[in-house]
């Protein structure tokens, strides 16, 4: 789901909390070494996400915020802010020569440059949280 978060939106906040859980506390965030990425340059998006990006030749940036049950991709278009809410169970991450996030029939690719390399620890943390979340859905096999 994508929400307009330029102004306070209680409905979007409540739905985000229901889907992904409440934000990490300050102590949890500190213990994890941070829960937000540095900004990354968007290289490519699916057609249905292009409406949320600048049309002119401006560089488009996005940030990612971690939550206990998923991630929020924060997009900016001029003076407007958008939040793409993705539960871990819907999240697919491809980490090749660039980072690509797929979910809900949409995708976003981030350019592999200096800003991307600064987020290496964050990306590894995001992948670890996804794997930990997926373990909840694995049924044990009994012999």
Secondary structure, DSSP 8 states (H G I E B T S, - for coil): -EEE-SS--HHHHHHHHHHH-S---HHHHHHHT-SB---EEEEEE-GGGGGGS-SSS---EEEEEEETTEEEEEEEETTEEEEEEEEGGG-EEEESSSEEEEETTEEEEE--SHHHHHTHHHHHHHHHHHHHHHGGG------
